[in-house]
Amino acid sequence: MYQPVDAQAYQAVFGRDTTGQKVLEDLTALFYDIASYTKEDPYHTAFLEGQRSVVRFVLQKLAQLPDEAQQE
């Protein structure tokens, strides 16, 4: 059964060391900072939006933390 993970867990993976930050930057560059619209192919557009939504979810989790927690 699904049990939500709090924002601190995402911070531990993606925000506390340079390796996690580099991985998040890589995921962002590959799947978030790209155009998701594919002309004349709604299925590919939906596929790209699905990839983008995962990175957006991680970024939203990290944004839930107070500013001082994000700087640790």
Residue pairs with C-beta under 8 A, 6 or more apart in sequence:
7 61
7 62
7 64
7 65
8 65
8 69
10 58
10 61
10 62
11 62
11 65
11 69
11 70
11 72
13 20
14 20
14 21
14 23
14 24
14 58
14 62
15 21
15 24
15 62
15 65
15 70
15 72
16 72
24 58
27 55
27 58
28 55
28 59
31 48
31 51
31 52
31 54
31 55
32 52
32 55
32 56
32 59
34 48
34 52
36 45
36 48
36 49
36 52
37 45
37 48
38 44
38 45
38 48
62 70
